[in-house]
Amino acid sequence: MNDYDDLLDRLRSAYQCCKDCGTKYGVYSVGCSSSRIGKCDVCDAETYVTETRDYAYLITGICRVEAARKSAR
Ligand SMILES: [Zn+2]
C-alpha cells in the first residue's frame, strides 16, 4: 500500500476531521458546523473536529489525491 492509497482510504472513510484537514482537503460550508474535541480521522490529531459533511465530505481532496496518484504512476 502506498501513501496515496492510504490517504485515499482515510479521506473516504473519515467521519470527522480537524480544521486543518478540512481546509486542506475539503470545502467549508458555513452554518452546520458542530465542532467538538476528538480525534481527526485523517491526521490522528486530538483537537477540535467536525463532521466531514461540513467540508463537502473532503471530496475535493479525494479527487486531487486520485489525480496525483494517477500521474505518479
Ligand atoms: Zn486532521
N, CA, C, O and the ligand as a Tripos MOL2 file, in Angstrom:
@<TRIPOS>MOLECULE
protein
  293   291    74     0     0
PROTEIN
NO_CHARGES

@<TRIPOS>ATOM
      1 N           0.8520   -1.2000    0.0000 N.3       1 MET1
      2 CA          0.0000    0.0000    0.0000 C.3       1 MET1
      3 C           0.8860    1.2460    0.0000 C.2       1 MET1
      4 O           1.7880    1.3610    0.8300 O.2       1 MET1
      5 N           0.6430    2.1620   -0.9030 N.am      2 ASN2
      6 CA          1.4510    3.3840   -0.9290 C.3       2 ASN2
      7 C           0.7460    4.5380   -0.2050 C.2       2 ASN2
      8 O          -0.3810    4.3950    0.2710 O.2       2 ASN2
      9 N           1.4220    5.6630   -0.1340 N.am      3 ASP3
     10 CA          0.8950    6.8030    0.6040 C.3       3 ASP3
     11 C          -0.4240    7.3080    0.0460 C.2       3 ASP3
     12 O          -1.3160    7.7040    0.7970 O.2       3 ASP3
     13 N          -0.5400    7.2930   -1.2640 N.am      4 TYR4
     14 CA         -1.7690    7.7980   -1.8690 C.3       4 TYR4
     15 C          -2.9550    6.9180   -1.5100 C.2       4 TYR4
     16 O          -4.0270    7.4210   -1.1750 O.2       4 TYR4
     17 N          -2.7650    5.6060   -1.5790 N.am      5 ASP5
     18 CA         -3.8500    4.6900   -1.2360 C.3       5 ASP5
     19 C          -4.2650    4.8600    0.2180 C.2       5 ASP5
     20 O          -5.4510    4.8750    0.5450 O.2       5 ASP5
     21 N          -3.2610    4.9880    1.0850 N.am      6 ASP6
     22 CA         -3.5230    5.1490    2.5000 C.3       6 ASP6
     23 C          -4.3210    6.4240    2.7580 C.2       6 ASP6
     24 O          -5.2960    6.4280    3.5090 O.2       6 ASP6
     25 N          -3.8830    7.5050    2.1160 N.am      7 LEU7
     26 CA         -4.5530    8.7850    2.2960 C.3       7 LEU7
     27 C          -5.9820    8.7340    1.7460 C.2       7 LEU7
     28 O          -6.9130    9.2480    2.3680 O.2       7 LEU7
     29 N          -6.1430    8.1170    0.5890 N.am      8 LEU8
     30 CA         -7.4790    7.9970   -0.0020 C.3       8 LEU8
     31 C          -8.4140    7.2160    0.9160 C.2       8 LEU8
     32 O          -9.5720    7.5890    1.1070 O.2       8 LEU8
     33 N          -7.8970    6.1300    1.4770 N.am      9 ASP9
     34 CA         -8.6880    5.3440    2.4200 C.3       9 ASP9
     35 C          -9.1500    6.1960    3.5880 C.2       9 ASP9
     36 O         -10.3110    6.1510    3.9950 O.2       9 ASP9
     37 N          -8.2130    6.9770    4.1210 N.am     10 ARG10
     38 CA         -8.5370    7.8190    5.2610 C.3      10 ARG10
     39 C          -9.5840    8.8630    4.9000 C.2      10 ARG10
     40 O         -10.5460    9.0700    5.6400 O.2      10 ARG10
     41 N          -9.3950    9.5090    3.7770 N.am     11 LEU11
     42 CA        -10.3260   10.5540    3.3650 C.3      11 LEU11
     43 C         -11.7110    9.9770    3.1100 C.2      11 LEU11
     44 O         -12.7210   10.5700    3.4890 O.2      11 LEU11
     45 N         -11.7490    8.8080    2.4610 N.am     12 ARG12
     46 CA        -13.0360    8.1980    2.1140 C.3      12 ARG12
     47 C         -13.7980    7.7120    3.3380 C.2      12 ARG12
     48 O         -15.0230    7.8150    3.4020 O.2      12 ARG12
     49 N         -13.0580    7.1800    4.3110 N.am     13 SER13
     50 CA        -13.7380    6.5920    5.4630 C.3      13 SER13
     51 C         -13.8490    7.5380    6.6490 C.2      13 SER13
     52 O         -14.4520    7.1980    7.6670 O.2      13 SER13
     53 N         -13.2630    8.7370    6.5150 N.am     14 ALA14
     54 CA        -13.2740    9.6760    7.6290 C.3      14 ALA14
     55 C         -14.6940   10.1110    7.9710 C.2      14 ALA14
     56 O         -15.4850   10.4590    7.0950 O.2      14 ALA14
     57 N         -14.9930   10.0830    9.2590 N.am     15 TYR15
     58 CA        -16.2930   10.5740    9.7090 C.3      15 TYR15
     59 C         -16.1580   11.9930   10.2370 C.2      15 TYR15
     60 O         -17.0540   12.8230   10.0760 O.2      15 TYR15
     61 N         -15.0200   12.2550   10.8720 N.am     16 GLN16
     62 CA        -14.7690   13.5890   11.4030 C.3      16 GLN16
     63 C         -13.3250   13.9760   11.1320 C.2      16 GLN16
     64 O         -12.4530   13.1160   11.0090 O.2      16 GLN16
     65 N         -13.0800   15.2840   11.0390 N.am     17 CYS17
     66 CA        -11.7180   15.7350   10.7750 C.3      17 CYS17
     67 C         -11.4950   17.0910   11.4250 C.2      17 CYS17
     68 O         -12.4380   17.8060   11.7660 O.2      17 CYS17
     69 N         -10.2100   17.4250   11.5870 N.am     18 CYS18
     70 CA         -9.8690   18.7130   12.1870 C.3      18 CYS18
     71 C          -9.9640   19.8110   11.1310 C.2      18 CYS18
     72 O         -10.1600   19.5510    9.9440 O.2      18 CYS18
     73 N          -9.8190   21.0450   11.6080 N.am     19 LYS19
     74 CA         -9.9790   22.1850   10.7150 C.3      19 LYS19
     75 C          -8.8930   22.1990    9.6420 C.2      19 LYS19
     76 O          -9.1570   22.5320    8.4860 O.2      19 LYS19
     77 N          -7.6610   21.8330   10.0330 N.am     20 ASP20
     78 CA         -6.5560   21.8140    9.0830 C.3      20 ASP20
     79 C          -6.8470   20.8790    7.9120 C.2      20 ASP20
     80 O          -6.7030   21.2580    6.7490 O.2      20 ASP20
     81 N          -7.2560   19.6580    8.2310 N.am     21 CYS21
     82 CA         -7.5310   18.6910    7.1730 C.3      21 CYS21
     83 C          -8.7610   19.0980    6.3690 C.2      21 CYS21
     84 O          -8.7980   18.9350    5.1500 O.2      21 CYS21
     85 N          -9.7530   19.6230    7.0520 N.am     22 GLY22
     86 CA        -10.9600   20.0550    6.3490 C.3      22 GLY22
     87 C         -10.6520   21.1430    5.3360 C.2      22 GLY22
     88 O         -11.1570   21.1360    4.2130 O.2      22 GLY22
     89 N          -9.8030   22.0860    5.7620 N.am     23 THR23
     90 CA         -9.4440   23.1850    4.8700 C.3      23 THR23
     91 C          -8.5610   22.6960    3.7350 C.2      23 THR23
     92 O          -8.6380   23.1880    2.6090 O.2      23 THR23
     93 N          -7.7180   21.7150    4.0520 N.am     24 LYS24
     94 CA         -6.7670   21.2120    3.0650 C.3      24 LYS24
     95 C          -7.4610   20.3410    2.0120 C.2      24 LYS24
     96 O          -7.1570   20.4290    0.8230 O.2      24 LYS24
     97 N          -8.3870   19.5080    2.4630 N.am     25 TYR25
     98 CA         -8.9600   18.5120    1.5500 C.3      25 TYR25
     99 C         -10.4130   18.7760    1.1600 C.2      25 TYR25
    100 O         -10.9420   18.1410    0.2480 O.2      25 TYR25
    101 N         -11.0500   19.7110    1.8500 N.am     26 GLY26
    102 CA        -12.4640   19.9220    1.5630 C.3      26 GLY26
    103 C         -12.8010   21.3690    1.3330 C.2      26 GLY26
    104 O         -11.9260   22.2310    1.2580 O.2      26 GLY26
    105 N         -14.0730   21.6180    1.2240 N.am     27 VAL27
    106 CA        -14.5730   22.9770    1.0560 C.3      27 VAL27
    107 C         -15.5240   23.2360    2.2130 C.2      27 VAL27
    108 O         -16.5090   22.5200    2.3890 O.2      27 VAL27
    109 N         -15.2280   24.2470    2.9900 N.am     28 TYR28
    110 CA        -16.0420   24.5100    4.1590 C.3      28 TYR28
    111 C         -17.3880   25.1000    3.7810 C.2      28 TYR28
    112 O         -17.4660   26.0960    3.0620 O.2      28 TYR28
    113 N         -18.4330   24.4790    4.2680 N.am     29 SER29
    114 CA        -19.7650   25.0340    4.0650 C.3      29 SER29
    115 C         -20.2410   25.5860    5.4000 C.2      29 SER29
    116 O         -20.3530   24.8520    6.3820 O.2      29 SER29
    117 N         -20.5100   26.8400    5.4280 N.am     30 VAL30
    118 CA        -20.8290   27.5340    6.6690 C.3      30 VAL30
    119 C         -22.2160   27.1550    7.1810 C.2      30 VAL30
    120 O         -23.1370   26.9190    6.4000 O.2      30 VAL30
    121 N         -22.3470   27.1030    8.4800 N.am     31 GLY31
    122 CA        -23.6800   27.0080    9.0490 C.3      31 GLY31
    123 C         -24.0290   25.7330    9.7710 C.2      31 GLY31
    124 O         -24.8680   25.7510   10.6710 O.2      31 GLY31
    125 N         -23.4080   24.6140    9.4030 N.am     32 CYS32
    126 CA        -23.8120   23.3650   10.0340 C.3      32 CYS32
    127 C         -22.6860   22.7730   10.8650 C.2      32 CYS32
    128 O         -22.6920   21.5800   11.1680 O.2      32 CYS32
    129 N         -21.7180   23.6040   11.2340 N.am     33 SER33
    130 CA        -20.5810   23.0990   11.9780 C.3      33 SER33
    131 C         -20.9490   22.7780   13.4150 C.2      33 SER33
    132 O         -21.6660   23.5350   14.0690 O.2      33 SER33
    133 N         -20.4510   21.6460   13.9020 N.am     34 SER34
    134 CA        -20.6460   21.2920   15.3040 C.3      34 SER34
    135 C         -19.3260   20.7310   15.8160 C.2      34 SER34
    136 O         -19.1820   19.5180   15.9680 O.2      34 SER34
    137 N         -18.3700   21.6000   16.0810 N.am     35 SER35
    138 CA        -17.0560   21.1080   16.4630 C.3      35 SER35
    139 C         -17.0280   20.6680   17.9160 C.2      35 SER35
    140 O         -17.7220   21.2160   18.7720 O.2      35 SER35
    141 N         -16.2160   19.6750   18.1590 N.am     36 ARG36
    142 CA        -16.0560   19.1120   19.4970 C.3      36 ARG36
    143 C         -14.6460   18.5520   19.5870 C.2      36 ARG36
    144 O         -13.9670   18.4020   18.5710 O.2      36 ARG36
    145 N         -14.2140   18.2480   20.7800 N.am     37 ILE37
    146 CA        -12.8860   17.6550   20.9490 C.3      37 ILE37
    147 C         -12.9530   16.1840   20.5570 C.2      37 ILE37
    148 O         -13.8370   15.4450   20.9920 O.2      37 ILE37
    149 N         -11.9990   15.7770   19.7270 N.am     38 GLY38
    150 CA        -11.9830   14.3910   19.3120 C.3      38 GLY38
    151 C         -10.7450   14.1050   18.5000 C.2      38 GLY38
    152 O          -9.8320   14.9260   18.4230 O.2      38 GLY38
    153 N         -10.7200   12.9290   17.8910 N.am     39 LYS39
    154 CA         -9.5660   12.5560   17.0920 C.3      39 LYS39
    155 C          -9.8850   12.7180   15.6080 C.2      39 LYS39
    156 O         -10.9080   12.2390   15.1180 O.2      39 LYS39
    157 N          -8.9940   13.3990   14.9160 N.am     40 CYS40
    158 CA         -9.1660   13.5910   13.4810 C.3      40 CYS40
    159 C          -8.9610   12.2450   12.7710 C.2      40 CYS40
    160 O          -7.9500   11.5770   12.9930 O.2      40 CYS40
    161 N          -9.9120   11.8460   11.9210 N.am     41 ASP41
    162 CA         -9.8030   10.5680   11.2160 C.3      41 ASP41
    163 C          -8.7700   10.6100   10.0970 C.2      41 ASP41
    164 O          -8.3930    9.5660    9.5650 O.2      41 ASP41
    165 N          -8.3080   11.8060    9.7340 N.am     42 VAL42
    166 CA         -7.3430   11.9250    8.6420 C.3      42 VAL42
    167 C          -5.9070   11.9730    9.1550 C.2      42 VAL42
    168 O          -5.0530   11.2300    8.6720 O.2      42 VAL42
    169 N          -5.6300   12.8520   10.1430 N.am     43 CYS43
    170 CA         -4.2450   13.0200   10.6000 C.3      43 CYS43
    171 C          -4.0220   12.5360   12.0330 C.2      43 CYS43
    172 O          -2.9120   12.6570   12.5510 O.2      43 CYS43
    173 N          -5.0600   11.9860   12.6900 N.am     44 ASP44
    174 CA         -4.9590   11.4300   14.0410 C.3      44 ASP44
    175 C          -4.6920   12.4510   15.1390 C.2      44 ASP44
    176 O          -4.3470   12.0660   16.2570 O.2      44 ASP44
    177 N          -4.8410   13.7330   14.8530 N.am     45 ALA45
    178 CA         -4.6280   14.7500   15.8840 C.3      45 ALA45
    179 C          -5.8130   14.7790   16.8460 C.2      45 ALA45
    180 O          -6.9630   14.6090   16.4420 O.2      45 ALA45
    181 N          -5.5100   14.9980   18.1300 N.am     46 GLU46
    182 CA         -6.5550   15.1790   19.1330 C.3      46 GLU46
    183 C          -6.8290   16.6700   19.2310 C.2      46 GLU46
    184 O          -6.0290   17.4040   19.8110 O.2      46 GLU46
    185 N          -7.9150   17.1230   18.6890 N.am     47 THR47
    186 CA         -8.1690   18.5510   18.6340 C.3      47 THR47
    187 C          -9.6590   18.7860   18.3860 C.2      47 THR47
    188 O         -10.4600   17.8610   18.5200 O.2      47 THR47
    189 N         -10.0340   20.0040   18.0300 N.am     48 TYR48
    190 CA        -11.4130   20.2420   17.6440 C.3      48 TYR48
    191 C         -11.6630   19.5870   16.2890 C.2      48 TYR48
    192 O         -10.9370   19.8250   15.3240 O.2      48 TYR48
    193 N         -12.6720   18.7820   16.2390 N.am     49 VAL49
    194 CA        -13.0040   18.1380   14.9730 C.3      49 VAL49
    195 C         -14.4590   18.4440   14.6300 C.2      49 VAL49
    196 O         -15.2550   18.8240   15.4880 O.2      49 VAL49
    197 N         -14.7730   18.2720   13.3820 N.am     50 THR50
    198 CA        -16.1480   18.4440   12.9330 C.3      50 THR50
    199 C         -16.4280   17.3860   11.8830 C.2      50 THR50
    200 O         -15.4990   16.8050   11.3230 O.2      50 THR50
    201 N         -17.6850   17.1340   11.6140 N.am     51 GLU51
    202 CA        -18.0100   16.0810   10.6470 C.3      51 GLU51
    203 C         -17.5320   16.4660    9.2540 C.2      51 GLU51
    204 O         -17.5860   17.6330    8.8670 O.2      51 GLU51
    205 N         -17.0640   15.4720    8.5050 N.am     52 THR52
    206 CA        -16.5670   15.7620    7.1580 C.3      52 THR52
    207 C         -17.6940   16.2900    6.2590 C.2      52 THR52
    208 O         -17.4410   16.8870    5.2130 O.2      52 THR52
    209 N         -18.9170   16.0650    6.6790 N.am     53 ARG53
    210 CA        -20.0730   16.6120    5.9700 C.3      53 ARG53
    211 C         -19.9390   18.1220    5.8250 C.2      53 ARG53
    212 O         -20.3290   18.7010    4.8110 O.2      53 ARG53
    213 N         -19.3690   18.7610    6.8790 N.am     54 ASP54
    214 CA        -19.1970   20.2110    6.8640 C.3      54 ASP54
    215 C         -18.1670   20.6640    5.8360 C.2      54 ASP54
    216 O         -18.0830   21.8470    5.5070 O.2      54 ASP54
    217 N         -17.3940   19.7210    5.3370 N.am     55 TYR55
    218 CA        -16.3680   20.0530    4.3360 C.3      55 TYR55
    219 C         -16.6510   19.3380    3.0290 C.2      55 TYR55
    220 O         -15.7260   18.9140    2.3350 O.2      55 TYR55
    221 N         -17.9110   19.2020    2.6950 N.am     56 ALA56
    222 CA        -18.3100   18.5350    1.4490 C.3      56 ALA56
    223 C         -17.6910   17.1440    1.3500 C.2      56 ALA56
    224 O         -17.3010   16.6970    0.2710 O.2      56 ALA56
    225 N         -17.6060   16.4630    2.5080 N.am     57 TYR57
    226 CA        -17.0690   15.0990    2.5870 C.3      57 TYR57
    227 C         -15.6590   14.9710    2.0170 C.2      57 TYR57
    228 O         -15.2730   13.9000    1.5480 O.2      57 TYR57
    229 N         -14.8910   16.0550    2.0550 N.am     58 LEU58
    230 CA        -13.4900   16.0360    1.6010 C.3      58 LEU58
    231 C         -13.3490   15.6130    0.1450 C.2      58 LEU58
    232 O         -12.3060   15.1100   -0.2710 O.2      58 LEU58
    233 N         -14.4010   15.8200   -0.6120 N.am     59 ILE59
    234 CA        -14.4290   15.3150   -1.9930 C.3      59 ILE59
    235 C         -13.3790   15.9820   -2.8760 C.2      59 ILE59
    236 O         -12.8300   15.3400   -3.7720 O.2      59 ILE59
    237 N         -13.0960   17.2520   -2.6360 N.am     60 THR60
    238 CA        -12.0760   17.9070   -3.4710 C.3      60 THR60
    239 C         -10.7000   17.2930   -3.2100 C.2      60 THR60
    240 O          -9.9000   17.1270   -4.1310 O.2      60 THR60
    241 N         -10.4340   16.9590   -1.9480 N.am     61 GLY61
    242 CA         -9.1650   16.3290   -1.6170 C.3      61 GLY61
    243 C          -9.0680   14.9360   -2.2160 C.2      61 GLY61
    244 O          -8.0140   14.5380   -2.7130 O.2      61 GLY61
    245 N         -10.1790   14.1890   -2.1680 N.am     62 ILE62
    246 CA        -10.1920   12.8480   -2.7390 C.3      62 ILE62
    247 C          -9.8890   12.9120   -4.2400 C.2      62 ILE62
    248 O          -9.0910   12.1250   -4.7480 O.2      62 ILE62
    249 N         -10.5210   13.8400   -4.9380 N.am     63 CYS63
    250 CA        -10.2810   13.9980   -6.3840 C.3      63 CYS63
    251 C          -8.8310   14.3740   -6.6560 C.2      63 CYS63
    252 O          -8.2130   13.8760   -7.5970 O.2      63 CYS63
    253 N          -8.2940   15.2700   -5.8090 N.am     64 ARG64
    254 CA         -6.9330   15.7460   -6.0240 C.3      64 ARG64
    255 C          -5.9230   14.6170   -5.7900 C.2      64 ARG64
    256 O          -4.9670   14.4610   -6.5500 O.2      64 ARG64
    257 N          -6.1430   13.8430   -4.7420 N.am     65 VAL65
    258 CA         -5.2290   12.7440   -4.4440 C.3      65 VAL65
    259 C          -5.3160   11.6650   -5.5240 C.2      65 VAL65
    260 O          -4.3020   11.0810   -5.9070 O.2      65 VAL65
    261 N          -6.5240   11.4040   -6.0090 N.am     66 GLU66
    262 CA         -6.6750   10.4220   -7.0870 C.3      66 GLU66
    263 C          -5.9200   10.8650   -8.3320 C.2      66 GLU66
    264 O          -5.2780   10.0540   -8.9990 O.2      66 GLU66
    265 N          -6.0000   12.1550   -8.6410 N.am     67 ALA67
    266 CA         -5.2990   12.6920   -9.8000 C.3      67 ALA67
    267 C          -3.7920   12.5870   -9.6090 C.2      67 ALA67
    268 O          -3.0620   12.2300  -10.5330 O.2      67 ALA67
    269 N          -3.3340   12.9050   -8.3940 N.am     68 ALA68
    270 CA         -1.8960   12.8380   -8.0900 C.3      68 ALA68
    271 C          -1.4000   11.4090   -8.1710 C.2      68 ALA68
    272 O          -0.2920   11.1570   -8.6440 O.2      68 ALA68
    273 N          -2.2220   10.4640   -7.7100 N.am     69 ARG69
    274 CA         -1.8350    9.0620   -7.7390 C.3      69 ARG69
    275 C          -1.6850    8.5760   -9.1850 C.2      69 ARG69
    276 O          -0.7550    7.8400   -9.5180 O.2      69 ARG69
    277 N          -2.6200    9.0050  -10.0300 N.am     70 LYS70
    278 CA         -2.5710    8.6190  -11.4330 C.3      70 LYS70
    279 C          -1.3080    9.1280  -12.1070 C.2      70 LYS70
    280 O          -0.6530    8.3990  -12.8520 O.2      70 LYS70
    281 N          -0.9670   10.4010  -11.8380 N.am     71 SER71
    282 CA          0.1900   10.9960  -12.5100 C.3      71 SER71
    283 C           1.4940   10.4660  -11.9250 C.2      71 SER71
    284 O           2.5480   10.5990  -12.5450 O.2      71 SER71
    285 N           1.4320    9.8630  -10.7280 N.am     72 ALA72
    286 CA          2.6480    9.3320  -10.1040 C.3      72 ALA72
    287 C           3.0100    7.9600  -10.6590 C.2      72 ALA72
    288 O           4.1120    7.4640  -10.4260 O.2      72 ALA72
    289 N           2.0930    7.3550  -11.3830 N.am     73 ARG73
    290 CA          2.3640    6.0090  -11.9080 C.3      73 ARG73
    291 C           3.0040    6.0370  -13.2860 C.2      73 ARG73
    292 O           3.2890    4.9840  -13.8560 O.2      73 ARG73
    293 ZN         -6.5750   16.4090   10.7170 Zn       74 ZN74
@<TRIPOS>BOND
     1     1     2 1
     2     2     3 1
     3     3     4 2
     4     3     5 am
     5     5     6 1
     6     6     7 1
     7     7     8 2
     8     7     9 am
     9     9    10 1
    10    10    11 1
    11    11    12 2
    12    11    13 am
    13    13    14 1
    14    14    15 1
    15    15    16 2
    16    15    17 am
    17    17    18 1
    18    18    19 1
    19    19    20 2
    20    19    21 am
    21    21    22 1
    22    22    23 1
    23    23    24 2
    24    23    25 am
    25    25    26 1
    26    26    27 1
    27    27    28 2
    28    27    29 am
    29    29    30 1
    30    30    31 1
    31    31    32 2
    32    31    33 am
    33    33    34 1
    34    34    35 1
    35    35    36 2
    36    35    37 am
    37    37    38 1
    38    38    39 1
    39    39    40 2
    40    39    41 am
    41    41    42 1
    42    42    43 1
    43    43    44 2
    44    43    45 am
    45    45    46 1
    46    46    47 1
    47    47    48 2
    48    47    49 am
    49    49    50 1
    50    50    51 1
    51    51    52 2
    52    51    53 am
    53    53    54 1
    54    54    55 1
    55    55    56 2
    56    55    57 am
    57    57    58 1
    58    58    59 1
    59    59    60 2
    60    59    61 am
    61    61    62 1
    62    62    63 1
    63    63    64 2
    64    63    65 am
    65    65    66 1
    66    66    67 1
    67    67    68 2
    68    67    69 am
    69    69    70 1
    70    70    71 1
    71    71    72 2
    72    71    73 am
    73    73    74 1
    74    74    75 1
    75    75    76 2
    76    75    77 am
    77    77    78 1
    78    78    79 1
    79    79    80 2
    80    79    81 am
    81    81    82 1
    82    82    83 1
    83    83    84 2
    84    83    85 am
    85    85    86 1
    86    86    87 1
    87    87    88 2
    88    87    89 am
    89    89    90 1
    90    90    91 1
    91    91    92 2
    92    91    93 am
    93    93    94 1
    94    94    95 1
    95    95    96 2
    96    95    97 am
    97    97    98 1
    98    98    99 1
    99    99   100 2
   100    99   101 am
   101   101   102 1
   102   102   103 1
   103   103   104 2
   104   103   105 am
   105   105   106 1
   106   106   107 1
   107   107   108 2
   108   107   109 am
   109   109   110 1
   110   110   111 1
   111   111   112 2
   112   111   113 am
   113   113   114 1
   114   114   115 1
   115   115   116 2
   116   115   117 am
   117   117   118 1
   118   118   119 1
   119   119   120 2
   120   119   121 am
   121   121   122 1
   122   122   123 1
   123   123   124 2
   124   123   125 am
   125   125   126 1
   126   126   127 1
   127   127   128 2
   128   127   129 am
   129   129   130 1
   130   130   131 1
   131   131   132 2
   132   131   133 am
   133   133   134 1
   134   134   135 1
   135   135   136 2
   136   135   137 am
   137   137   138 1
   138   138   139 1
   139   139   140 2
   140   139   141 am
   141   141   142 1
   142   142   143 1
   143   143   144 2
   144   143   145 am
   145   145   146 1
   146   146   147 1
   147   147   148 2
   148   147   149 am
   149   149   150 1
   150   150   151 1
   151   151   152 2
   152   151   153 am
   153   153   154 1
   154   154   155 1
   155   155   156 2
   156   155   157 am
   157   157   158 1
   158   158   159 1
   159   159   160 2
   160   159   161 am
   161   161   162 1
   162   162   163 1
   163   163   164 2
   164   163   165 am
   165   165   166 1
   166   166   167 1
   167   167   168 2
   168   167   169 am
   169   169   170 1
   170   170   171 1
   171   171   172 2
   172   171   173 am
   173   173   174 1
   174   174   175 1
   175   175   176 2
   176   175   177 am
   177   177   178 1
   178   178   179 1
   179   179   180 2
   180   179   181 am
   181   181   182 1
   182   182   183 1
   183   183   184 2
   184   183   185 am
   185   185   186 1
   186   186   187 1
   187   187   188 2
   188   187   189 am
   189   189   190 1
   190   190   191 1
   191   191   192 2
   192   191   193 am
   193   193   194 1
   194   194   195 1
   195   195   196 2
   196   195   197 am
   197   197   198 1
   198   198   199 1
   199   199   200 2
   200   199   201 am
   201   201   202 1
   202   202   203 1
   203   203   204 2
   204   203   205 am
   205   205   206 1
   206   206   207 1
   207   207   208 2
   208   207   209 am
   209   209   210 1
   210   210   211 1
   211   211   212 2
   212   211   213 am
   213   213   214 1
   214   214   215 1
   215   215   216 2
   216   215   217 am
   217   217   218 1
   218   218   219 1
   219   219   220 2
   220   219   221 am
   221   221   222 1
   222   222   223 1
   223   223   224 2
   224   223   225 am
   225   225   226 1
   226   226   227 1
   227   227   228 2
   228   227   229 am
   229   229   230 1
   230   230   231 1
   231   231   232 2
   232   231   233 am
   233   233   234 1
   234   234   235 1
   235   235   236 2
   236   235   237 am
   237   237   238 1
   238   238   239 1
   239   239   240 2
   240   239   241 am
   241   241   242 1
   242   242   243 1
   243   243   244 2
   244   243   245 am
   245   245   246 1
   246   246   247 1
   247   247   248 2
   248   247   249 am
   249   249   250 1
   250   250   251 1
   251   251   252 2
   252   251   253 am
   253   253   254 1
   254   254   255 1
   255   255   256 2
   256   255   257 am
   257   257   258 1
   258   258   259 1
   259   259   260 2
   260   259   261 am
   261   261   262 1
   262   262   263 1
   263   263   264 2
   264   263   265 am
   265   265   266 1
   266   266   267 1
   267   267   268 2
   268   267   269 am
   269   269   270 1
   270   270   271 1
   271   271   272 2
   272   271   273 am
   273   273   274 1
   274   274   275 1
   275   275   276 2
   276   275   277 am
   277   277   278 1
   278   278   279 1
   279   279   280 2
   280   279   281 am
   281   281   282 1
   282   282   283 1
   283   283   284 2
   284   283   285 am
   285   285   286 1
   286   286   287 1
   287   287   288 2
   288   287   289 am
   289   289   290 1
   290   290   291 1
   291   291   292 2
@<TRIPOS>SUBSTRUCTURE
     1 MET1         2 RESIDUE 1 A MET
     2 ASN2         6 RESIDUE 1 A ASN
     3 ASP3        10 RESIDUE 1 A ASP
     4 TYR4        14 RESIDUE 1 A TYR
     5 ASP5        18 RESIDUE 1 A ASP
     6 ASP6        22 RESIDUE 1 A ASP
     7 LEU7        26 RESIDUE 1 A LEU
     8 LEU8        30 RESIDUE 1 A LEU
     9 ASP9        34 RESIDUE 1 A ASP
    10 ARG10       38 RESIDUE 1 A ARG
    11 LEU11       42 RESIDUE 1 A LEU
    12 ARG12       46 RESIDUE 1 A ARG
    13 SER13       50 RESIDUE 1 A SER
    14 ALA14       54 RESIDUE 1 A ALA
    15 TYR15       58 RESIDUE 1 A TYR
    16 GLN16       62 RESIDUE 1 A GLN
    17 CYS17       66 RESIDUE 1 A CYS
    18 CYS18       70 RESIDUE 1 A CYS
    19 LYS19       74 RESIDUE 1 A LYS
    20 ASP20       78 RESIDUE 1 A ASP
    21 CYS21       82 RESIDUE 1 A CYS
    22 GLY22       86 RESIDUE 1 A GLY
    23 THR23       90 RESIDUE 1 A THR
    24 LYS24       94 RESIDUE 1 A LYS
    25 TYR25       98 RESIDUE 1 A TYR
    26 GLY26      102 RESIDUE 1 A GLY
    27 VAL27      106 RESIDUE 1 A VAL
    28 TYR28      110 RESIDUE 1 A TYR
    29 SER29      114 RESIDUE 1 A SER
    30 VAL30      118 RESIDUE 1 A VAL
    31 GLY31      122 RESIDUE 1 A GLY
    32 CYS32      126 RESIDUE 1 A CYS
    33 SER33      130 RESIDUE 1 A SER
    34 SER34      134 RESIDUE 1 A SER
    35 SER35      138 RESIDUE 1 A SER
    36 ARG36      142 RESIDUE 1 A ARG
    37 ILE37      146 RESIDUE 1 A ILE
    38 GLY38      150 RESIDUE 1 A GLY
    39 LYS39      154 RESIDUE 1 A LYS
    40 CYS40      158 RESIDUE 1 A CYS
    41 ASP41      162 RESIDUE 1 A ASP
    42 VAL42      166 RESIDUE 1 A VAL
    43 CYS43      170 RESIDUE 1 A CYS
    44 ASP44      174 RESIDUE 1 A ASP
    45 ALA45      178 RESIDUE 1 A ALA
    46 GLU46      182 RESIDUE 1 A GLU
    47 THR47      186 RESIDUE 1 A THR
    48 TYR48      190 RESIDUE 1 A TYR
    49 VAL49      194 RESIDUE 1 A VAL
    50 THR50      198 RESIDUE 1 A THR
    51 GLU51      202 RESIDUE 1 A GLU
    52 THR52      206 RESIDUE 1 A THR
    53 ARG53      210 RESIDUE 1 A ARG
    54 ASP54      214 RESIDUE 1 A ASP
    55 TYR55      218 RESIDUE 1 A TYR
    56 ALA56      222 RESIDUE 1 A ALA
    57 TYR57      226 RESIDUE 1 A TYR
    58 LEU58      230 RESIDUE 1 A LEU
    59 ILE59      234 RESIDUE 1 A ILE
    60 THR60      238 RESIDUE 1 A THR
    61 GLY61      242 RESIDUE 1 A GLY
    62 ILE62      246 RESIDUE 1 A ILE
    63 CYS63      250 RESIDUE 1 A CYS
    64 ARG64      254 RESIDUE 1 A ARG
    65 VAL65      258 RESIDUE 1 A VAL
    66 GLU66      262 RESIDUE 1 A GLU
    67 ALA67      266 RESIDUE 1 A ALA
    68 ALA68      270 RESIDUE 1 A ALA
    69 ARG69      274 RESIDUE 1 A ARG
    70 LYS70      278 RESIDUE 1 A LYS
    71 SER71      282 RESIDUE 1 A SER
    72 ALA72      286 RESIDUE 1 A ALA
    73 ARG73      290 RESIDUE 1 A ARG
    74 ZN74       293 GROUP 0 **** ****
